[in-house]
Amino acid sequence: MLLLISIRVFAPAEWTSWMTDPAKDFVTLSVSVIIESLPFVILGILLSAIVQIWLPAGFLLRRLPRNPVLRRSIISLLGVLLPVCECGNVPLTRGLIVSGLSVADSMAFLFAAPIINPITIITTYQAFGWNDGILISRILGGLLIANLVGFIYSAHPAPQTLLTRGFQAACAVDPHAEHGTRTRRTLISFGRESAAMMPALIVGAGIAGLIQVAVSRNLLITLGSNPLWSVLALMALAFIVAICSNVDAFFILSFGSTFLPGGIVAFLIFGPMIDIKMLALMRTTFTVRTLVQVSVLIAVCAAAIGLAVNLVF
Amino acid sequence: MFFSRLIARWKGLALTLLAAIATVWLGVTGQLGLYINPRYYVFTLIMAGIAFVLTIGALLVIPGPGEDDEHDHDHDSHGKPDGRGSDAPDESGAGRRRPLLAFGGSLTALVIVAAAAVALLVVPPSSLTSAAVEQRSLNGSSNTLANAGPPPGSSDDTSAYSVKDWAALIRQGASADDLSGRTATLTGFVTPDADDPDNVFYVARFVVTCCAVDAQPVGVPVYSPGWSSNYATDSWVTVTGQFEANPSVLSAATTVVRPDSLTAVDQPSEPYVY
């Protein structure tokens, strides 16, 4: 590592001049995704370890109501307590599944939490206030979709098959039965979770950087003022920008009146649930088949809500 | 097998360590602003510090690859999170791995670690270039500055106006008449006008909401025929001049700065605006 650092310190500043501008931008953008997401991923891994190791076994599960619809509603609201954006929610959701939460219930948490986390709500309010029902549509739409996904997958005959085999194996071990002090187990869990999340983050950041360099945003932005196309174009923008849900409202606000409110709502609902970085992170846990199904389902729902907002307001 | 287990156990910690060191290094050298908005500095640096401590702690307690750890259920062996492996079994589980697949997974992991090391530690940090300006429609988003300044024509002091402020005024429809008599002093990087690159360039900055990924370029057009023989695209300049109607017939810009002085400067330590 010292060797690598010394290369940057001692090499002449121009040694990267052979890189074309797009290549430089690709590296800059990918690094920026990594630097921006790292704190949230670490926070998510820590919270996941707390749920698995420091809380008494079944602490959370015991307190949840038995009625499945009511239970998922409460789980989908848990995110209000957690200021973690979408990248931190993946390790946390993994922790919840390992602790015994069902796959369907965990999905209700995973997809609702980034939208209803307190920072997201505050920044969305700061950006839009009560204008055009954007804030309300975002919160209610997010909860609705998350509960719908949970409801649909609760009917799955073999929910374990939604998970990757590697993660299934991890779930088969009861974390409370492991030996060693809690600190030691926390550190081992950190090593394990980082081994799952970090390569996914790096690959996700690389793909996000590559798409940013390859796809021009101009077309998407031009489409933003058409009632139908604004919804689809802004969902595509959300997918490729992969911006953190805590600040996405400011980002889309910066385009100002260019976009119709329905497109903005679709952006704000779809982006935190599905984007290029999230797919890479969720791939650590769910099979490709599951991810494709969930992505299509959420995209259709988000588009429907966006179109409805465009018609109503 | 030894090699595969070594990689499987250490890749996450290696990557965390790389990212944490890169973050702290950028923070210490004041270059974090090349990647993220300053309001995240403290949070990012604290979490990088925590990540560093946890990684060192984990390195100390994680059993070596030669030791048999019954709890090593290795659920991380799919080094292909991009889905290239489609639904291929993640070759781990409780049983023994197939050596070839394990080797492929390790190789992928090695490539990821090496790429991350090069991107995070070897390549010198840099700001976005004009290539990104072309992708992101210059001034497409400057409504963010709707309340950036007084209405054009008022007598308020505009001497401290930045590229962002002037770009907002012009986008709101301020004409050369509205801005006549005002002197602008602007610092930004040079990016050519799309329609009349010979005579007009923009003094531009990126506005960053969260991180460089969401950067949107804003810029003020400058009319200076033959500018490209003296100033390279992406080089930094300070322009002082007055506004006037754009003499260029090709360029879409209506109001331009006619420079009284145009000097090359070094890139500022915070190249983006927020």
Interface residues (C-beta under 8 A of the other chain):
Chain A: M1 L4 I5 I7 R8 A13 T16 T20 D21 P22 K24 D25 V27 T28 L29 S30 V31 S32 V33 I34 I35 E36 L38 P39 F40 I42 L43 L46 T164 R165 G166 F167 Q168 A169 A170 A172 V173 E178 H179 G180 T183 R184 L187 I188 F190 G191 R192 E193 S194 A195 A196 M197 M198 P199 A200 L201 I202 V203 G204 G206 I207 A208 G209 Q212 V213 V215 S216 R217 N218 I221 V241 A242 I243 C244 N246 V247 F250 F251 L253 S254 F255 G256 S257 T258 L279 A280 L281 R283 T284 T287 V288 R289 L291
Chain B: A8 R9 W10 K11 G12 L13 L15 T16 L17 L18 A19 A20 I21 A22 T23 W25 L26 L32 L34 Y35 I36 Y40 F43 T44 I46 M47 A48 I50 A51 L54 T55 G57 A58 L59 L60 V61 I62 H71 H73 D74 H75 D76 S77 H78 G79 P81 D82 G83 S86 D87 P89 D90 S92 G93 A94 A109 I112 A115 A116 A117 V118 A119 L120 L121 V122 V123 P124 P125 S126 S127 L128 T129 S130 A131 A132 E134 Q135 R136 S137 G140 S141 N143 T144 A146 V207 T209 C210 C211 A212 V213 D214 Q216 D234
